[in-house]
């Protein structure tokens, strides 16, 4: 479980570095032109990744197939699979928030990436790897 926690901290660090690189002008900004079509596509993509990602991240370990794998009788294998799925959840979180962060800086004509980044930061807090007790 320690490796998943290290990955969690590393993912937050990478996201913070990407935000800093955009803020300090290392990465170019405003590359997506302001047209109604672009605004619509960016809005829909950010809403789908923000809200859909939030739901996926919070319910991923409750999906029946994944839940049966992490609840198997072999304790060592169950722990290994829990770490693997926790790491996968953290990687998905990092990719979703990085997508929304890029949209935030590249398409400033819309406000949805801002809200989706905030929603995904909240989801990231709930992705902290933990042991699953028998009562979950």
C-alpha positions in Angstrom: 0.0 0.0 0.0 3.0 2.2 0.5 3.8 2.3 -3.2 0.2 3.5 -4.0 0.6 6.3 -1.4 3.9 7.4 -3.0 2.2 7.4 -6.4 -0.6 9.5 -5.0 1.8 12.1 -3.7 3.8 12.0 -6.9 0.6 12.5 -9.0 -0.3 15.6 -7.0 3.3 16.9 -7.4 3.2 16.4 -11.2 -0.2 18.2 -11.4 1.2 21.1 -9.4 4.3 21.3 -11.6 2.1 21.4 -14.8 0.1 24.2 -13.3 3.2 26.1 -12.3 4.7 25.6 -15.8 1.6 27.1 -17.4 1.4 29.9 -14.9 5.0 30.9 -15.5 4.7 30.8 -19.2 6.9 27.8 -19.9 4.1 26.1 -21.8 2.2 28.2 -24.3 -1.4 29.3 -23.5 -4.5 30.3 -25.5 -3.8 28.0 -28.4 -7.4 27.1 -29.0 -9.2 29.8 -31.0 -12.5 31.2 -29.6 -15.2 29.9 -31.9 -18.7 28.6 -30.9 -17.7 25.1 -32.1 -14.5 25.0 -30.0 -16.3 26.4 -27.0 -18.9 23.7 -27.3 -16.4 20.9 -27.7 -14.3 22.1 -24.8 -17.3 22.5 -22.5 -18.6 19.0 -23.3 -15.2 17.4 -23.0 -14.5 19.0 -19.7 -18.0 18.2 -18.2 -17.7 14.6 -19.3 -14.2 14.1 -17.9 -14.9 16.2 -14.8 -18.3 14.7 -13.7 -17.8 11.3 -15.3 -14.3 11.1 -13.9 -15.5 12.1 -10.4 -18.1 9.3 -10.5 -15.7 6.7 -11.9 -13.0 7.5 -9.4 -15.3 7.4 -6.4 -17.0 4.1 -7.4 -14.1 2.3 -9.1 -13.4 0.0 -6.2 -17.1 -0.8 -5.9 -17.5 -2.2 -9.4 -18.5 -5.9 -8.9 -15.6 -7.3 -10.9 -13.0 -5.2 -9.2 -14.6 -5.7 -5.8 -14.5 -9.5 -6.2 -10.8 -9.4 -7.2 -9.8 -7.3 -4.1 -12.0 -9.4 -1.8 -10.6 -12.8 -2.7 -9.7 -15.3 0.1 -5.9 -15.1 -0.7 -4.9 -12.1 1.4 -1.6 -11.5 -0.3 -3.1 -11.5 -3.8 -6.0 -9.4 -2.6 -3.6 -6.8 -1.2 -1.6 -6.8 -4.4 -4.7 -6.3 -6.5 -5.9 -3.5 -4.2 -2.6 -1.7 -4.6 -2.8 -2.2 -8.4 -6.3 -0.8 -8.7 -5.6 2.0 -6.3 -2.6 3.0 -8.5 -4.8 2.7 -11.6 -7.3 5.0 -10.0 -4.6 7.6 -9.2 -3.3 7.4 -12.7 -6.8 8.0 -14.1 -7.2 10.9 -11.8 -3.9 12.5 -12.9 -4.8 12.1 -16.6 -8.3 13.6 -16.1 -7.1 16.6 -14.1 -4.2 17.2 -16.5 -6.6 17.2 -19.4 -8.8 19.7 -17.7 -5.8 21.8 -16.7 -4.6 22.0 -20.3 -8.1 23.0 -21.4 -8.2 25.6 -18.7 -5.1 27.3 -20.0 -5.6 26.6 -23.7 -9.2 27.5 -24.0 -9.8 30.6 -21.7 -13.1 31.4 -23.4 -15.0 29.0 -21.2 -15.3 28.6 -17.5 -16.1 24.9 -17.3 -12.5 23.6 -17.1 -12.1 25.7 -14.0 -15.0 24.0 -12.3 -14.0 20.6 -13.5 -10.4 21.0 -12.2 -11.9 21.9 -8.8 -14.3 18.9 -8.9 -11.4 16.6 -9.8 -9.2 18.0 -7.0 -12.0 17.0 -4.6 -12.1 13.5 -6.2 -8.3 13.3 -5.8 -8.7 13.8 -2.0 -11.0 10.8 -1.9 -8.5 8.6 -4.0 -6.1 8.3 -1.1 -5.1 4.6 -1.0 -6.3 2.8 2.0 -6.9 -0.7 3.3 -10.4 -2.0 2.7 -12.0 -3.5 5.8 -14.6 -6.3 5.7 -17.3 -3.8 6.4 -17.0 -1.7 3.2 
